[in-house]
Amino acid sequence: MRLNGPFNVEHTMIRKLSVLTSLSGIVLLAACGGFKSTWPSVVGVSDQTVAVTVNCMAEQAKTLGYDVRVVDHKRGVEATRNDTSDARYVNEFRRYDVISATTKPEKGSTRIEVRAGTRSDYQTRRGTTPTDEPARDAAKKDAQTIVTTCGGGPS
């Protein structure tokens, strides 16, 4: 016989168990460093203002063949470049390098951090799915070039 009342013990216990399981999984991931990016970053210092440094990074990314998607004169630059190599998986729609360059004002200088990565779009049953992958060597080299050109070298 089933009780049709406002309180269902079975439902409450299942909900508590799923919440506890989710929370313990998140705590375990955070404790083990599970939220860290696999994309390396290069850090440098520019003696220019943030706005001038951001313009330099955007122009350098364009020179390296990137399509600059975002230019924020207070924070940084986001840019992508399609990978035209023929080495793709069967279900891979496209692959592209990503440059994420951020700036932070410091006393008399600007701190630069350029993160290089590679992202692939795969065709799945739910549609195109973007997936972060380890950065290609070309993207890592481009990040170093941007820091060297706009920041005078790594700090």
C-alpha positions as CSV (number, residue, x, y, z in Angstrom):
1,M,0.0,0.0,0.0
2,R,1.4,3.4,-1.0
3,L,0.8,6.6,1.0
4,N,-0.3,9.6,-1.1
5,G,0.6,12.3,1.4
6,P,2.7,15.4,1.3
7,F,5.6,13.6,2.9
8,N,7.4,10.8,1.1
9,V,10.3,9.3,3.1
10,E,11.7,7.4,0.1
11,H,11.8,10.6,-2.1
12,T,13.5,12.6,0.7
13,M,16.2,10.0,1.3
14,I,17.0,9.7,-2.4
15,R,17.3,13.5,-2.7
16,K,19.6,13.8,0.3
17,L,21.8,10.9,-1.0
18,S,22.2,12.6,-4.4
19,V,23.1,16.0,-2.9
20,L,25.7,14.4,-0.6
21,T,27.2,12.4,-3.5
22,S,27.4,15.5,-5.7
23,L,29.0,17.7,-3.0
24,S,31.5,15.0,-2.1
25,G,32.5,14.7,-5.8
26,I,33.0,18.4,-6.1
27,V,35.1,18.6,-2.9
28,L,37.2,15.7,-4.2
29,L,37.8,17.3,-7.5
30,A,38.7,20.6,-5.9
31,A,41.1,19.0,-3.5
32,C,42.9,17.0,-6.2
33,G,43.2,20.1,-8.5
34,G,40.6,18.8,-10.9
35,F,39.6,22.3,-12.0
36,K,43.0,23.3,-13.3
37,S,43.4,24.1,-17.0
38,T,45.7,22.1,-19.2
39,W,46.5,25.2,-21.2
40,P,49.9,26.7,-20.3
41,S,50.4,30.4,-19.7
42,V,53.3,32.7,-20.3
43,V,53.7,35.8,-18.0
44,G,55.5,39.0,-18.7
45,V,55.6,42.7,-17.8
46,S,55.1,45.7,-20.1
47,D,56.3,49.2,-19.2
48,Q,53.3,50.5,-21.2
49,T,49.7,51.3,-20.0
50,V,47.1,48.6,-20.0
51,A,45.3,50.1,-23.1
52,V,48.6,50.3,-25.1
53,T,49.5,46.8,-24.1
54,V,46.1,45.4,-25.1
55,N,46.4,47.1,-28.5
56,C,49.8,45.6,-28.9
57,M,48.6,42.1,-28.0
58,A,45.6,42.4,-30.5
59,E,47.9,43.5,-33.3
60,Q,50.4,40.8,-32.6
61,A,47.7,38.2,-32.6
62,K,46.4,39.4,-36.0
63,T,50.0,39.3,-37.3
64,L,50.2,35.7,-36.2
65,G,47.1,34.8,-38.2
66,Y,44.5,34.9,-35.4
67,D,41.0,36.2,-35.7
68,V,40.7,38.6,-32.8
69,R,37.3,38.0,-31.2
70,V,37.4,40.3,-28.1
71,V,39.4,43.4,-27.4
72,D,38.7,44.8,-23.9
73,H,41.0,47.7,-23.2
74,K,40.7,47.1,-19.4
75,R,41.3,43.3,-19.4
76,G,42.8,41.8,-22.5
77,V,42.3,40.0,-25.8
78,E,40.6,36.7,-27.0
79,A,41.6,35.3,-30.4
80,T,41.3,32.1,-32.4
81,R,43.0,30.6,-35.4
82,N,41.7,27.6,-37.4
83,D,44.0,24.6,-37.6
84,T,44.2,23.8,-41.3
85,S,46.2,20.6,-40.9
86,D,44.6,17.4,-42.2
87,A,45.1,15.4,-39.0
88,R,41.5,15.3,-37.7
89,Y,39.4,12.6,-36.2
90,V,36.4,11.3,-38.2
91,N,33.8,13.1,-36.1
92,E,35.8,16.2,-35.6
93,F,34.2,19.2,-37.1
94,R,37.0,21.7,-36.7
95,R,40.1,22.4,-34.5
96,Y,41.4,25.8,-33.6
97,D,44.1,27.5,-31.4
98,V,42.9,29.9,-28.8
99,I,44.9,32.8,-27.3
100,S,43.6,34.3,-24.1
101,A,45.7,37.3,-23.1
102,T,44.9,39.2,-19.9
103,T,46.4,42.3,-18.4
104,K,46.6,43.7,-14.9
105,P,47.9,47.2,-14.0
106,E,50.8,47.3,-11.5
107,K,52.9,50.2,-10.2
108,G,54.4,51.8,-13.3
109,S,53.8,48.7,-15.5
110,T,51.3,46.2,-16.8
111,R,51.4,42.5,-16.0
112,I,50.6,40.3,-19.0
113,E,49.4,36.7,-18.9
114,V,48.9,34.9,-22.2
115,R,47.2,31.4,-22.1
116,A,47.5,29.2,-25.1
117,G,45.2,26.4,-25.9
118,T,43.6,24.2,-28.6
119,R,39.9,23.5,-28.9
120,S,38.0,21.0,-31.1
121,D,34.4,21.0,-32.1
122,Y,33.0,17.4,-32.4
123,Q,29.8,16.4,-34.1
124,T,27.8,14.3,-31.6
125,R,24.1,13.3,-31.4
126,R,23.4,16.5,-29.4
127,G,25.1,18.7,-32.0
128,T,28.4,20.4,-32.2
129,T,30.3,20.0,-28.9
130,P,33.4,22.1,-28.1
131,T,36.2,20.3,-26.3
132,D,39.3,21.7,-24.7
133,E,42.5,19.9,-25.6
134,P,46.2,20.3,-24.7
135,A,47.7,23.3,-26.5
136,R,49.5,22.6,-29.8
137,D,53.2,23.6,-30.0
138,A,52.3,26.4,-32.4
139,A,49.9,28.0,-30.0
140,K,52.5,27.8,-27.2
141,K,55.0,29.5,-29.4
142,D,52.5,32.2,-30.3
143,A,51.8,32.9,-26.7
144,Q,55.6,33.3,-26.0
145,T,55.9,35.6,-29.1
146,I,53.1,37.9,-27.9
147,V,54.6,38.2,-24.4
148,T,58.1,38.9,-25.9
149,T,56.8,41.5,-28.4
150,C,54.4,43.3,-26.1
151,G,56.0,42.8,-22.7
152,G,59.7,42.7,-23.4
153,G,60.0,39.1,-22.4
154,P,58.7,36.8,-19.7
155,S,58.9,38.0,-16.1
